Amino acid sequence: MLKIRLQRIGRKNDPSFRAVLTDSKNSTKSGRFLEILGTYNPKAGEKNLNADRIKYWISKGAKCSDTMHNFLVHDKVIVGKKVNVLPKKKPTVKRKELKAKK
């Protein structure tokens, strides 16, 4: 299955990302992709996404990663609700309770 996701480029402590189309079986750091669909620079706040190509690949059956989906909804490339990408927060357990269970 084809996926549209972010691939980190740039050096240490200077992140920048490419929006790429890749097979879902490829790892994110493998560097293998079919097409570059845009760039994202979080330090400068720049987002350059090729909306026409993204819509084309979605129409062909490509799925977006959750973060990429949120970017596209924010930029009004696709219509939908944003997806929660944060991990679920577990309730904190105090140490005394933890020792009492053992």
N, C-alpha and C positions, 0 to 999 in steps of 0.2 A: 504494500500500500504506500502511496506517495504521501509525504508530509511536508508542510510548509512550517519551518521552524527557524529559530535564531542559531547562528553558529558564531562562536566567539573568535574574534581576530584581534590583533593588537598585542602589545607587549604587557608585561607585568605591571599592575597598578594603573594601567591606561586602557580600560576596556572599550571595545567597540565591537559591533556585531553586524553580521550579514544575515539578511532574510534569504534563505535558500530553499529550494525544492529538492528533496532527497528521498530515498527509499527509507521506510521506517526501520528497516533492519540495520542500516548503517548507524554507527555510533555518532554522537554529536562531534567528537573530536577526530573522526577518521579523515575529514577533509574531502570526502567524496560527496558530490552533489550533482544534480542535473542542470540547474539553472540558478543564477543569482537574481533575486526578486527585489532587492533593496538593501539599504543599510540603516543602522541605528547607532548613534553616538550618544550615550547617556550623559557624558560630561558636558558636551556642548548642547545637548537637548535637541539634536538634529535627527529627524526621521525622514528618510527618502524611500518611499515604497512605490513600486511599479504596480498601480492598482489594476491596470488592464490585464497584465499577465497573471496577477493573483486571482482575479475573477475568472480568467480562462482556465487556470489549473483547478480551481475549486469546482467549476462546471464539469471538468473531466473526472472528478472524484477524489481529488487531493483533500486531505484533512489538515487542519491547522493545529499547532500546539496551543495549549491554553493561553500562554502569554501572547503568542502571535494573534490569536483570536481576539484578545482584549485590545491589542494595538489596532486591529482592523475595525473593530466596533467603535473605538474612540475616534478614528480618522474617518468614520462613516463610509468605509469601503464596502463593508457588509452590514446587514441589519441584524440585530440580535441583542441579547443581554450579555454582560460581562460574566466571566467565569471566575470563581474564587480560586486563586492559585496558591494561597497561603496554606501551610499545613494546619491541620486541626490542632487546637491547643488542648493539651491534657490538663486536668486539674492538678495542682501541685499537692504533693503528699509531704507532710511534715515528717521529720526524722523520728520523732517519738512514735508516731503511728506506724512507721515503717518497721521499727524494731519490735513493736508489739505484735505485728503479723508473723514475725519469724519465730 
